[in-house]
Amino acid sequence: MENNINAIQDHEDTDKYFMMEAIKEAKLSLKEGGLPIGSVLVKDGKIISRGHNRLIQNNSVILHGEMDTLENAGRLNAEDYKKSTLYTTLSPCPMCSGAFILYNLSRVVIGENSTLMGAEDLLKHNDIEVVNLNMKEPREILDKYIEDNPKQWEEELKKVGFKTTLNL
């Protein structure tokens, strides 16, 4: 029993460590004038890719933090995707979730989902493990961005019909 508790604690510590790396990416996006959402892709305990939201910086419609991370990873082989965990500071939208399903990621760890709920049910419905760390820091960073940039945030939500979930 004690070994199981240690293994669970180690897993939680690992998830928090890699989420802090995703938070660094969110802060980088904020510094660039973008939405503070970041992500990292991890395989075998190592970060193999990083990315952050670049919608505003690149005038892009698809460069969410998660999509930027997948793009930066390049073309991995099928086994690499299956063995990878994606860490993202915010609950992923349907577009990003669709990419995770397409590439057969096995696990997605979310910093928080109270600011904006994404397509977590879609991920679970497609047998992807979803872990919400419900961390304070990613929520505070995004809340501050929204407070300081309400028109920009409103415009981004308007583009997606004020909805980031799906009906299954």
Backbone hydrogen bonds, N-H to C=O, Kabsch-Sander energy under -0.5 kcal/mol:
donor,donor_aa,acceptor,acceptor_aa,energy
5,I,1,M,-2.0
6,N,2,E,-2.4
7,A,3,N,-2.4
8,I,4,N,-2.4
9,Q,5,I,-2.6
10,D,6,N,-2.8
11,H,7,A,-2.2
12,E,8,I,-2.3
13,D,9,Q,-2.6
14,T,10,D,-2.5
15,D,11,H,-2.5
16,K,12,E,-2.3
17,Y,13,D,-2.4
18,F,14,T,-2.4
19,M,15,D,-2.1
20,M,16,K,-2.0
21,E,17,Y,-1.1
22,A,18,F,-1.8
23,I,19,M,-2.4
24,K,20,M,-1.6
25,E,21,E,-1.4
26,A,22,A,-2.0
27,K,23,I,-2.4
28,L,24,K,-1.8
29,S,25,E,-2.2
30,L,26,A,-2.1
31,K,27,K,-2.3
32,E,28,L,-1.6
33,G,30,L,-1.5
34,G,29,S,-3.2
37,I,35,L,-2.1
39,S,51,G,-2.5
40,V,87,Y,-2.0
41,L,49,S,-2.4
42,V,85,T,-3.0
43,K,46,K,-2.6
44,D,83,K,-0.6
46,K,43,K,-1.5
48,I,41,L,-3.1
48,I,46,K,-0.5
49,S,41,L,-1.2
51,G,39,S,-2.0
53,N,37,I,-2.7
54,R,63,L,-3.2
58,N,54,R,-2.4
59,N,56,I,-0.7
60,S,54,R,-0.5
60,S,55,L,-1.8
64,H,62,I,-2.5
68,D,64,H,-2.7
69,T,65,G,-1.9
70,L,66,E,-2.3
71,E,67,M,-2.6
72,N,68,D,-2.6
73,A,69,T,-1.3
74,G,70,L,-0.7
74,G,71,E,-1.1
76,L,74,G,-1.2
81,Y,77,N,-1.6
82,K,78,A,-2.1
83,K,79,E,-1.9
84,S,81,Y,-1.4
85,T,42,V,-2.7
86,L,107,R,-2.1
87,Y,40,V,-3.0
87,Y,85,T,-0.5
88,T,109,V,-2.7
89,T,38,G,-2.3
91,S,112,E,-1.2
91,S,116,L,-0.5
97,S,93,C,-2.7
98,G,94,P,-2.4
99,A,95,M,-1.6
100,F,96,C,-2.0
101,I,97,S,-2.2
102,L,98,G,-2.8
103,Y,99,A,-2.2
104,N,101,I,-1.4
105,L,100,F,-2.4
106,S,81,Y,-0.6
106,S,84,S,-1.0
107,R,84,S,-0.9
108,V,129,E,-2.9
109,V,86,L,-2.8
110,I,131,V,-3.5
111,G,88,T,-2.6
112,E,89,T,-0.6
119,A,92,P,-3.0
120,E,118,G,-0.7
123,L,119,A,-1.6
124,K,120,E,-2.5
125,H,121,D,-2.7
126,N,122,L,-1.0
126,N,123,L,-0.7
127,D,124,K,-1.9
128,I,123,L,-2.3
129,E,106,S,-2.5
129,E,127,D,-0.6
131,V,108,V,-2.4
133,L,110,I,-3.1
133,L,131,V,-0.7
135,M,111,G,-3.4
139,R,135,M,-0.7
140,E,136,K,-2.5
141,I,137,E,-2.4
142,L,138,P,-2.1
143,D,139,R,-2.9
144,K,140,E,-2.2
145,Y,141,I,-1.9
146,I,142,L,-2.7
147,E,143,D,-2.4
148,D,144,K,-2.4
149,N,145,Y,-2.2
153,W,149,N,-2.4
154,E,150,P,-2.5
155,E,151,K,-2.4
156,E,152,Q,-2.2
157,L,153,W,-2.4
158,K,154,E,-2.5
159,K,155,E,-1.7
160,V,156,E,-0.7
160,V,157,L,-0.9
161,G,158,K,-1.8
162,F,157,L,-3.2
163,K,160,V,-1.2
168,L,166,L,-0.6
